[in-house]
Every structure is written in C-alpha cells, then in structure tokens.
Amino acid sequence: MKSTFIVDLERASRTANIGIVLLCLASGVAGYLVSFYFHFLTVTFFLLVLLNAFWRHGQTSHALLANFGFLAQIRYLVESIGPEFRQYLFASDTEERPFNRVERAEVYRKAKGVDSSAAFGSLLDFDRREIKLRHSFYPVDKDQIEPFDVAVGESRNLETTYHIRRPIMISAMSYGALGENAVRALARGARLAGAVMNTGEGGTPKYHLMEGCDLIFQIGTAKFGVRTPEGHLDEDKLAAIAGQDEVKMIEIKLSQGAKPGKGGLLPKEKITPEIAELRGVPMDEDVISPAHHLECVDAESTVAFIGRVQRVGGLPTGIKFCLGRPDEFRALVQEMKRQDIVPDFITVDGAEGGTGAAPKSFMDDVGMPLFEALPLVHKALQESGLRDRLVLFASGKLINPGKQMTALSLGADAVYSARGFLLALGCIQALQCNRNTCPVGITTHQKKLQKGLDIEDKAQRVANYIEALHHDHVELLSAMGRSSSRWLSEENVYSPTRAPASPLSQEPS
C-alpha cells in the first residue's frame, strides 16, 4: 500500500527551536576554544533565540508564531515571496494572471521597437472557447486602408469637435494612482505618437498638462479639481480646466469595471502633500470617493447633469460606466431622447478592467465583462436611433491588437488601455500598485523608486507601443477584408461560446 508522507510540524518546530539554542551554545564554545570569529555566529544565533522567545511567548497577534516560533516565521517569508517564485520559476508562459508571460512579452517587444513575431505555433489553447477574428479570402491591399479618424462632438456641430487619429487611447490613470515620472512619460509618449490620454479622477492634471499632449479630463464621483466643499460641481473650476488648450474632451465617470457601484480609492500611503492639495483631501486617511455623483440619483437627474457639463465645459463630453443592468441603461437612453441631451461619447468598461486599489469582492464578482456588455450597449443605442449621435469607446484588458480589433468589431469606435501602457513603461506585474512600493517606480511616490523611471526613455517606449498597435490594426484590417474599422461588425468575430444567451453565440447569416 502506498504511504503518504506527512510533516509533523510540531516535532519539526520543536527541533528547530531547540536547534537554534544549541547552535548558539556551540558557536559560543567554538568562539572560546577555536577562534574569536565564531562569536559573530554566537551573536547572530543569540538574537535569533531572543526573537524566537518573543514570537512564542511575547506576542499574541499570530497563532502560528506562538505555536511554532522560528519555523512559522520561515513559512511567512516563503509565503511573502510566493508570487515572485510562481512568476519566474513555476508558472508556465500562459498561466499567470491577470496577464500571462506571453501577453506581457508582446507588449514589451512592441514598446522596445523589437519584432514581436513568434515561431512554431501559438501557445494559447484552442479549446472551443476562444474568440477569433474572421479573415477574408480577399484581403484589402494595405495602401487602400483609410486613415483612422473618429470625430467626437460632430453631431452637435461643436467648434471644439475633436478628431481621434489613433485607434488606441491611454485610459484613465490619475496622478496619485501613478507617480509623477510615470504620468509625464505617458503624456510625452502620447504627444509623440499623436494619441489622446485620459487624466483619471486625480483633480487638476498638473503633470498631464506639463507634456503638452491632448487630454480627456475625467470627472469622478468626488469631482476632484472641480468640486465645491460640499462635493457638488463647481462650474467656475470646470470652465477653467476646460479652457486649457490641451484639454480636448470631458469624461464623466459613473462607474468603472474594477469596482462598479463603488467610488475610487486612494490609500493614505500614496497621499503626498501635493496630491492632498490637488485633490483637496487630508493626508492621514484613505481617500474614498462617493459611490455616485451627488447630482445623479436617477435617469432624469443623470441626463440633466450630462447636459450641464456639456454646457459649462463647451467640449465634447461623455460618460463612462461598467454595465450592470441592461434595463437601467435602456431607461437612461430613453431619458436622453426625452430631454434631447446625448453624450458625445460613451465609454463601456468591462468588469475585467484594472485599478490601483479596489475591494477584492468588487474586482472579482461585480459587473459585466466587456465582450458581453459592449454589444448590448451598441444594440440598445441602434434601436433607440442614438447610435449615430455619439461615439463608443471600449476598455477592459485590451492590451493586444487582436482583442482591440474584437472590441472594434463589437461596436466600439476606438479603444482604451491602461495596463497595456503600464507594461509599456516597464511594469513587471508585481501587484503592488496599492502599496506605494512599485519596484519599477510607476505606481509609487517614493523618490528613490521613481528615479529608475527615465521619462525620455519610457516616453519613447509608449510611443513605440502606440505605433506598433496601429501597424497591427492595419495588418488585421487588411486580412479581414475591410478598408476601415468603420466597416467592422459582429460578423467579423467568431466565437463558439456555449452560452446560448451570448450575443456572440450565433453564426452570422
């Protein structure tokens, strides 16, 4: 009969605890009889004996330490570096989350301007669950691909109508979630590549403005930068920010994919005096934004608030949300028709979206995934007759061209990415964004960690990434037999999903 080896933790800890005492005594004797230098070991083991005594008898917070002492501390150490061991030694190229090594390597190569082609075959599973793009027997010659151009605000005949010239935009990341160098590198890279960047909800976009790129100013539920002391919209502050030459659009964030139904969160560890001033918040407590705008309590008040921001800002103005209940969105659309107030764009954020900090229950269990929500929003707008009056953006784990083209095929006019650009900056997916300890200086305000992030070098990587994505978009459009992303539709996507209610489950006729 096959036996199972079981570690007797109590006996092992007893051996370890007695062992360090014996080692301390042995090194002391050796220092006395053999060589003075053994006393260096004596001091080390003596300190360890004292620590072990405190862990076992002096503290009450950790039951493992009280029961097993030194051995439990080794367990805590191994547990703390477990993610690094899995990332570099044990996990395969396709196992890591949220982005595996294959996905990250593609972004790194694009950002460095290195050929991102691969050999032999795909490392992904082909198991009748994947979504694929449909190619054509008759690819379009690449010189016939139309230049990308999406006009935002055109349906309202705005003088400030903005033309998006790149299909990929830098998603909302605030100064606060990111450090100064990271914000400046992203903004400078966006300017070099002719792309647009969302400021996030961090208040007055000081470092975003510094690099001269085109910006979408985001108004979060706390209205940092444009709020009254009571948390309502300050129209004078909004008009001043909208008057900046670099600010081209305004986005009202109703919710986001990583924590829909809950406001933003900035841990107190990441609040500097400058951030406190820009946001108008205290430094010694977490900054938790309201779950909704004070002005937005139902469909009627929400649409009225959209119209108010459009009027005050004078810029193309849209909303961002993660879809939860399609019936609520349809009611919102009907209210837009009733008031004749239509946002110039809508950003659909998938539940797979990322953030600097969020409760795990929200990140894991709330919201609809992008590729389910986006077609529902697109269809609801078509049925209401409003689709031609606005532009549709998509965001949520869209770091590679294949997923971006899928989003464009399911109704989006352009796409956002946040984590793709973090990877372009050199993110190693250390998962420390909420601790102010980012080892590559991106999501931290510690100067000693930020100094490793060279703005000029990383800005060029951001620009390279945008250009490489644009190049791949052209290549894929050609293969799909389309001269422009405007002609993409759900027919260009193949999904053998088993869910009969899925909008992608049916073959196109």
C-alpha positions as CSV (number, residue, x, y, z in Angstrom):
1,M,0.0,0.0,0.0
2,K,1.3,3.4,-0.9
3,S,2.1,5.6,2.1
4,T,1.7,9.3,2.3
5,F,4.5,11.4,3.9
6,I,3.1,13.9,6.4
7,V,5.3,16.5,8.0
8,D,4.9,16.6,11.8
9,L,5.0,20.4,12.2
10,E,5.1,20.2,16.0
11,R,8.1,18.0,16.1
12,A,9.8,20.0,13.3
13,S,9.3,23.2,15.1
14,R,10.5,21.8,18.4
15,T,13.6,20.5,16.7
16,A,14.2,24.0,15.1
17,N,13.5,25.9,18.3
18,I,15.9,23.7,20.3
19,G,18.4,23.6,17.4
20,I,18.9,27.4,17.3
21,V,19.7,27.3,21.1
22,L,22.2,24.5,20.6
23,L,23.8,26.3,17.7
24,C,24.1,29.4,19.8
25,L,25.8,27.5,22.6
26,A,28.0,25.6,20.1
27,S,29.2,28.7,18.4
28,G,29.9,30.3,21.8
29,V,32.1,27.3,22.8
30,A,33.8,27.4,19.4
31,G,34.5,31.1,19.8
32,Y,36.1,30.4,23.2
33,L,38.1,27.3,22.2
34,V,38.8,27.7,18.5
35,S,38.5,31.2,17.1
36,F,37.1,34.5,18.2
37,Y,35.4,34.8,14.8
38,F,32.8,32.2,15.8
39,H,31.4,34.8,18.2
40,F,29.9,36.5,15.2
41,L,27.7,33.4,14.8
42,T,27.1,33.4,18.5
43,V,25.7,36.9,18.4
44,T,23.5,36.0,15.3
45,F,22.1,32.9,16.9
46,F,21.6,34.7,20.3
47,L,19.5,37.4,18.6
48,L,17.5,34.7,16.8
49,V,16.9,32.9,20.2
50,L,15.6,36.2,21.6
51,L,13.3,36.8,18.7
52,N,12.1,33.2,18.8
53,A,11.2,33.7,22.5
54,F,9.3,36.8,21.7
55,W,7.4,35.2,18.8
56,R,6.4,32.2,21.0
57,H,5.8,33.9,24.3
58,G,5.7,37.7,23.9
59,Q,3.2,38.4,21.1
60,T,-0.4,37.3,20.7
61,S,-1.3,38.5,17.2
62,H,-0.1,35.5,15.3
63,A,-1.2,32.0,16.4
64,L,1.3,30.3,14.1
65,L,4.2,32.2,15.6
66,A,3.0,31.5,19.1
67,N,2.7,27.8,18.4
68,F,5.7,27.2,16.1
69,G,8.1,30.1,16.5
70,F,11.0,30.2,14.2
71,L,9.6,27.7,11.7
72,A,6.4,29.7,11.3
73,Q,8.4,32.8,10.5
74,I,10.1,30.9,7.7
75,R,6.6,30.0,6.5
76,Y,5.6,33.7,6.4
77,L,8.8,34.5,4.5
78,V,8.2,31.9,1.9
79,E,4.5,32.9,1.6
80,S,5.5,36.6,1.1
81,I,7.8,35.8,-1.9
82,G,5.5,33.1,-3.3
83,P,4.2,35.4,-6.1
84,E,7.7,36.1,-7.3
85,F,8.6,32.4,-7.2
86,R,5.5,31.5,-9.2
87,Q,6.0,34.3,-11.7
88,Y,9.6,33.5,-12.5
89,L,10.2,29.8,-11.6
90,F,7.0,27.8,-11.6
91,A,4.2,29.3,-13.7
92,S,4.1,28.5,-17.4
93,D,4.1,31.1,-20.1
94,T,0.3,31.1,-20.2
95,E,-0.7,30.6,-16.6
96,E,-0.2,33.9,-14.9
97,R,-2.9,36.4,-14.1
98,P,-4.1,39.0,-14.9
99,F,-1.7,38.9,-17.8
100,N,0.5,35.9,-18.6
101,R,4.1,36.0,-19.8
102,V,3.1,35.6,-23.4
103,E,0.9,38.7,-23.3
104,R,3.4,40.8,-21.4
105,A,6.2,39.8,-23.7
106,E,4.3,41.0,-26.7
107,V,3.8,44.5,-25.1
108,Y,7.4,44.7,-24.0
109,R,8.6,43.9,-27.5
110,K,6.3,46.4,-29.1
111,A,7.4,49.1,-26.6
112,K,11.0,48.4,-27.3
113,G,10.5,48.6,-31.1
114,V,11.5,44.9,-31.4
115,D,9.9,42.5,-33.9
116,S,7.1,40.7,-32.0
117,S,6.7,37.8,-34.3
118,A,6.8,34.3,-33.0
119,A,7.7,30.9,-34.3
120,F,6.4,27.3,-34.4
121,G,2.9,27.9,-33.2
122,S,0.5,29.7,-30.8
123,L,0.9,28.9,-27.1
124,L,-2.7,29.6,-26.4
125,D,-5.3,26.9,-26.0
126,F,-7.7,26.1,-28.9
127,D,-10.5,24.5,-27.0
128,R,-13.7,25.9,-28.5
129,R,-13.9,28.7,-26.0
130,E,-11.7,31.3,-27.7
131,I,-12.9,34.3,-29.7
132,K,-11.2,34.8,-33.1
133,L,-11.3,37.4,-35.8
134,R,-12.7,36.3,-39.2
135,H,-10.3,36.7,-42.1
136,S,-11.3,37.1,-45.7
137,F,-10.4,35.2,-48.8
138,Y,-9.8,38.6,-50.4
139,P,-7.6,40.8,-48.2
140,V,-7.6,44.5,-48.8
141,D,-4.3,46.0,-50.1
142,K,-2.8,47.9,-47.2
143,D,-2.4,51.1,-49.3
144,Q,-6.2,51.1,-49.5
145,I,-6.7,51.2,-45.8
146,E,-8.3,54.5,-44.8
147,P,-6.5,56.7,-42.2
148,F,-8.1,56.3,-38.8
149,D,-10.3,59.3,-37.9
150,V,-13.1,59.4,-35.3
151,A,-14.8,62.8,-34.8
152,V,-16.2,63.4,-31.3
153,G,-18.8,66.2,-30.9
154,E,-19.5,66.4,-34.6
155,S,-23.2,65.5,-34.2
156,R,-23.7,68.7,-32.0
157,N,-21.7,70.8,-34.6
158,L,-19.3,71.8,-31.8
159,E,-16.5,74.1,-32.8
160,T,-14.4,72.1,-30.4
161,T,-15.1,68.8,-32.2
162,Y,-12.1,66.6,-31.6
163,H,-10.7,64.1,-34.1
164,I,-9.1,61.0,-32.8
165,R,-6.3,59.9,-35.1
166,R,-5.1,56.7,-33.4
167,P,-7.4,53.8,-32.6
168,I,-5.8,53.3,-29.1
169,M,-6.0,55.8,-26.3
170,I,-4.4,55.9,-22.9
171,S,-7.0,55.1,-20.3
172,A,-7.8,56.9,-17.1
173,M,-4.8,56.9,-14.7
174,S,-4.6,59.7,-12.2
175,Y,-1.6,61.4,-10.6
176,G,-2.0,59.7,-7.3
177,A,-2.5,56.2,-8.7
178,L,0.7,56.9,-10.7
179,G,3.8,58.8,-9.7
180,E,5.0,62.0,-11.4
181,N,7.5,60.3,-13.7
182,A,5.1,57.8,-14.9
183,V,2.4,60.4,-15.7
184,R,4.9,62.5,-17.6
185,A,6.3,59.6,-19.6
186,L,2.8,58.5,-20.7
187,A,1.8,62.1,-21.6
188,R,5.0,62.7,-23.5
189,G,4.7,59.4,-25.3
190,A,1.1,60.2,-26.3
191,R,2.2,63.5,-27.7
192,L,5.0,61.8,-29.7
193,A,2.5,59.3,-31.2
194,G,-0.4,61.7,-31.7
195,A,-2.6,59.8,-29.3
196,V,-5.0,61.1,-26.6
197,M,-4.7,60.5,-22.9
198,N,-7.3,60.4,-20.1
199,T,-6.3,62.2,-16.9
200,G,-8.1,59.9,-14.5
201,E,-10.0,61.4,-11.5
202,G,-7.0,62.9,-9.7
203,G,-8.0,66.6,-9.8
204,T,-6.1,69.3,-11.6
205,P,-3.9,67.5,-14.1
206,K,-0.7,69.2,-13.3
207,Y,1.8,66.6,-14.7
208,H,-0.5,65.6,-17.6
209,L,-0.5,69.2,-18.8
210,M,3.2,69.6,-18.4
211,E,4.0,67.4,-21.5
212,G,1.6,69.1,-24.0
213,C,-0.4,66.0,-25.1
214,D,-4.2,66.0,-25.9
215,L,-6.2,65.2,-22.8
216,I,-9.6,63.9,-21.8
217,F,-10.3,65.4,-18.4
218,Q,-12.2,62.9,-16.2
219,I,-14.7,63.9,-13.6
220,G,-15.0,61.2,-10.9
221,T,-17.7,61.0,-8.4
222,A,-15.7,63.0,-5.9
223,K,-15.1,65.7,-8.6
224,F,-11.5,66.4,-7.6
225,G,-10.4,69.6,-9.1
226,V,-13.9,70.8,-10.0
227,R,-15.8,70.4,-6.7
228,T,-17.4,72.6,-4.1
229,P,-16.6,72.0,-0.5
230,E,-19.9,70.0,-0.3
231,G,-18.9,67.8,-3.2
232,H,-21.1,69.3,-5.9
233,L,-19.9,70.6,-9.3
234,D,-18.1,73.9,-9.2
235,E,-18.8,75.4,-12.6
236,D,-16.1,78.0,-12.5
237,K,-13.4,75.4,-11.8
238,L,-14.7,73.2,-14.6
239,A,-14.7,76.1,-17.1
240,A,-11.1,77.0,-16.1
241,I,-9.9,73.4,-16.7
242,A,-11.9,73.1,-19.9
243,G,-10.3,76.3,-21.1
244,Q,-6.8,74.7,-21.1
245,D,-5.6,74.2,-24.7
246,E,-4.5,70.6,-24.0
247,V,-7.9,69.5,-22.7
248,K,-10.0,68.3,-25.6
249,M,-12.8,66.3,-24.1
250,I,-14.5,65.7,-20.7
251,E,-15.5,62.3,-19.4
252,I,-18.0,61.9,-16.5
253,K,-17.1,58.6,-14.7
254,L,-20.3,57.0,-13.4
255,S,-18.5,53.7,-12.6
256,Q,-15.6,51.6,-13.6
257,G,-15.1,47.9,-14.3
258,A,-12.8,47.0,-11.4
259,K,-15.2,48.3,-8.8
260,P,-18.6,49.2,-10.3
261,G,-21.1,50.6,-7.8
262,K,-18.2,51.8,-5.6
263,G,-16.2,55.1,-5.7
264,G,-12.5,55.4,-6.3
265,L,-10.0,54.5,-3.6
266,L,-6.5,56.1,-3.0
267,P,-4.7,54.5,0.0
268,K,-3.3,57.0,2.5
269,E,0.2,55.6,2.0
270,K,0.1,57.2,-1.5
271,I,-1.1,60.7,-0.5
272,T,1.6,63.3,-0.6
273,P,1.2,67.0,0.3
274,E,1.0,67.8,-3.4
275,I,-1.7,65.2,-4.0
276,A,-3.6,66.4,-1.0
277,E,-3.6,69.9,-2.4
278,L,-4.6,69.0,-5.9
279,R,-7.5,66.9,-4.6
280,G,-8.4,68.9,-1.6
281,V,-8.2,66.0,0.8
282,P,-6.4,65.2,4.1
283,M,-3.2,63.2,4.1
284,D,-3.7,60.9,7.1
285,E,-6.7,58.9,5.8
286,D,-7.7,56.8,2.8
287,V,-9.5,58.9,0.1
288,I,-12.7,57.1,-0.8
289,S,-14.9,58.7,-3.4
290,P,-18.7,58.5,-3.2
291,A,-20.4,55.6,-5.0
292,H,-22.2,58.0,-7.3
293,H,-22.3,61.7,-8.2
294,L,-24.4,63.7,-5.8
295,E,-26.3,65.1,-8.7
296,C,-27.1,61.7,-10.2
297,V,-29.8,59.8,-8.4
298,D,-31.9,58.6,-11.3
299,A,-32.0,58.6,-15.1
300,E,-33.6,62.1,-15.3
301,S,-31.0,63.8,-13.0
302,T,-28.1,61.9,-14.6
303,V,-29.0,63.1,-18.1
304,A,-29.5,66.6,-16.8
305,F,-26.1,66.5,-15.3
306,I,-24.5,65.4,-18.6
307,G,-26.2,68.4,-20.3
308,R,-24.9,70.7,-17.6
309,V,-21.3,69.6,-18.0
310,Q,-21.7,69.9,-21.8
311,R,-22.9,73.5,-21.4
312,V,-20.3,74.6,-18.9
313,G,-17.3,72.9,-20.4
314,G,-18.1,73.6,-24.1
315,L,-16.2,70.5,-25.1
316,P,-17.2,67.0,-26.3
317,T,-18.5,65.4,-23.2
318,G,-19.2,61.7,-22.5
319,I,-19.8,59.2,-19.8
320,K,-18.0,56.1,-18.6
321,F,-19.6,53.1,-16.9
322,C,-19.4,49.4,-16.4
323,L,-22.7,47.8,-17.4
324,G,-24.7,46.0,-14.7
325,R,-28.4,46.1,-15.6
326,P,-29.2,46.5,-19.3
327,D,-32.7,47.6,-18.5
328,E,-31.3,50.6,-16.5
329,F,-29.1,51.6,-19.5
330,R,-32.1,51.4,-21.8
331,A,-34.0,53.6,-19.4
332,L,-31.1,56.1,-19.5
333,V,-31.2,56.1,-23.3
334,Q,-34.9,56.8,-23.3
335,E,-34.3,59.7,-20.9
336,M,-31.6,61.0,-23.3
337,K,-34.2,61.0,-26.1
338,R,-36.8,62.7,-23.9
339,Q,-34.5,65.5,-22.8
340,D,-32.7,65.6,-26.2
341,I,-29.4,65.5,-24.3
342,V,-27.0,62.9,-25.7
343,P,-23.4,62.4,-24.5
344,D,-20.8,62.9,-27.3
345,F,-19.3,59.6,-26.4
346,I,-19.9,56.6,-24.1
347,T,-17.1,54.5,-22.6
348,V,-18.0,50.9,-21.8
349,D,-15.6,49.5,-19.2
350,G,-15.5,45.7,-18.8
351,A,-15.6,44.0,-15.4
352,E,-12.1,42.7,-16.2
353,G,-10.7,46.3,-16.0
354,G,-7.9,47.1,-13.6
355,T,-7.4,49.8,-11.0
356,G,-4.8,51.0,-8.5
357,A,-6.9,49.7,-5.5
358,A,-10.3,48.0,-5.1
359,P,-12.0,45.6,-2.7
360,K,-11.5,42.1,-4.0
361,S,-15.2,41.3,-3.9
362,F,-15.9,44.1,-6.4
363,M,-12.9,43.2,-8.6
364,D,-13.9,39.5,-8.8
365,D,-17.7,39.4,-8.6
366,V,-19.4,42.6,-9.8
367,G,-20.0,43.9,-13.3
368,M,-20.4,42.5,-16.9
369,P,-17.4,41.5,-19.0
370,L,-16.6,43.8,-21.9
371,F,-17.4,41.4,-24.7
372,E,-20.8,40.8,-23.3
373,A,-21.7,44.3,-22.4
374,L,-20.4,46.2,-25.4
375,P,-22.7,44.5,-28.0
376,L,-25.7,45.2,-25.7
377,V,-24.9,48.9,-25.4
378,H,-24.2,49.1,-29.1
379,K,-27.5,47.4,-30.0
380,A,-29.6,49.5,-27.5
381,L,-28.2,52.7,-29.0
382,Q,-29.0,51.5,-32.5
383,E,-32.6,50.5,-31.6
384,S,-33.1,54.0,-30.0
385,G,-31.8,55.8,-33.0
386,L,-29.0,57.5,-31.0
387,R,-26.0,55.4,-32.2
388,D,-25.1,57.9,-34.9
389,R,-25.2,60.8,-32.5
390,L,-22.3,59.6,-30.3
391,V,-19.0,57.7,-30.3
392,L,-18.5,54.5,-28.5
393,F,-15.3,53.7,-26.6
394,A,-14.3,50.3,-25.0
395,S,-11.9,49.4,-22.3
396,G,-11.1,46.4,-20.2
397,K,-7.9,44.3,-20.6
398,L,-7.4,45.4,-24.2
399,I,-3.6,45.3,-24.4
400,N,-3.1,43.5,-27.7
401,P,-4.3,44.2,-31.2
402,G,-6.5,41.1,-31.5
403,K,-8.7,42.0,-28.5
404,Q,-8.8,45.6,-29.6
405,M,-10.0,44.6,-33.1
406,T,-12.6,42.4,-31.5
407,A,-13.9,45.4,-29.5
408,L,-14.0,47.5,-32.6
409,S,-16.0,44.7,-34.3
410,L,-18.5,44.6,-31.5
411,G,-19.4,48.2,-31.7
412,A,-16.6,50.4,-30.4
413,D,-15.2,53.3,-32.5
414,A,-11.9,53.4,-30.5
415,V,-10.4,51.6,-27.5
416,Y,-8.7,52.5,-24.3
417,S,-5.9,50.6,-22.5
418,A,-4.4,51.4,-19.1
419,R,-2.4,48.3,-18.1
420,G,-1.0,47.9,-21.6
421,F,0.6,51.2,-21.2
422,L,1.9,50.3,-17.7
423,L,3.6,47.3,-19.3
424,A,5.0,49.6,-22.0
425,L,6.5,51.7,-19.2
426,G,8.2,48.6,-17.8
427,C,5.6,47.2,-15.3
428,I,6.6,43.7,-14.1
429,Q,3.2,42.9,-12.7
430,A,4.4,42.9,-9.1
431,L,0.8,43.6,-8.0
432,Q,1.9,46.3,-5.5
433,C,0.0,49.2,-7.1
434,N,-1.9,49.9,-3.8
435,R,1.2,49.8,-1.5
436,N,3.3,52.7,-2.8
437,T,6.1,50.2,-3.2
438,C,6.1,49.6,-7.0
439,P,9.6,48.3,-7.7
440,V,9.8,49.9,-11.2
441,G,8.7,53.4,-10.0
442,I,5.3,53.6,-11.8
443,T,2.6,53.5,-9.1
444,T,4.7,54.9,-6.3
445,H,5.6,58.3,-4.9
446,Q,8.8,57.3,-3.3
447,K,11.5,59.3,-5.0
448,K,14.1,56.5,-4.6
449,L,11.9,54.2,-6.6
450,Q,10.8,56.8,-9.1
451,K,14.4,57.7,-10.1
452,G,14.7,54.4,-12.0
453,L,11.9,55.5,-14.4
454,D,13.6,57.7,-17.0
455,I,10.9,59.9,-18.6
456,E,12.6,60.3,-22.0
457,D,13.3,56.6,-22.4
458,K,9.9,55.4,-21.3
459,A,8.1,58.1,-23.3
460,Q,9.7,56.6,-26.4
461,R,8.5,53.1,-25.4
462,V,5.0,54.4,-25.0
463,A,5.1,56.0,-28.5
464,N,6.6,52.7,-29.9
465,Y,3.8,50.7,-28.4
466,I,1.1,53.0,-29.9
467,E,2.7,52.9,-33.4
468,A,3.1,49.1,-33.2
469,L,-0.5,48.7,-32.3
470,H,-1.6,51.0,-35.1
471,H,0.6,49.0,-37.5
472,D,-1.1,45.7,-36.4
473,H,-4.5,47.2,-36.7
474,V,-3.8,48.0,-40.4
475,E,-2.5,44.5,-40.9
476,L,-5.5,42.9,-39.3
477,L,-8.0,45.1,-41.2
478,S,-6.3,44.1,-44.4
479,A,-6.6,40.4,-43.6
480,M,-10.3,40.8,-42.6
481,G,-11.1,42.4,-46.0
482,R,-12.0,45.8,-44.5
483,S,-10.7,49.2,-45.6
484,S,-11.6,50.9,-42.4
485,S,-12.6,49.9,-38.8
486,R,-15.9,51.8,-39.6
487,W,-16.9,48.7,-41.7
488,L,-16.3,46.2,-38.9
489,S,-19.2,44.5,-37.4
490,E,-20.1,41.4,-35.2
491,E,-19.9,39.3,-38.4
492,N,-16.1,39.8,-38.3
493,V,-15.9,37.9,-34.9
494,Y,-16.1,34.2,-34.5
495,S,-17.0,32.7,-31.1
496,P,-18.0,29.1,-30.4
497,T,-19.2,30.0,-26.9
498,R,-21.6,27.5,-25.3
499,A,-23.7,30.1,-23.7
500,P,-26.9,30.3,-25.8
501,A,-27.8,33.8,-24.4
502,S,-24.5,35.3,-25.5
503,P,-24.7,37.9,-28.2
504,L,-21.8,36.1,-30.0
505,S,-23.2,32.6,-29.8
506,Q,-25.0,32.7,-33.2
507,E,-23.3,32.3,-36.5
508,P,-23.9,35.3,-38.8
509,S,-26.2,34.6,-41.7
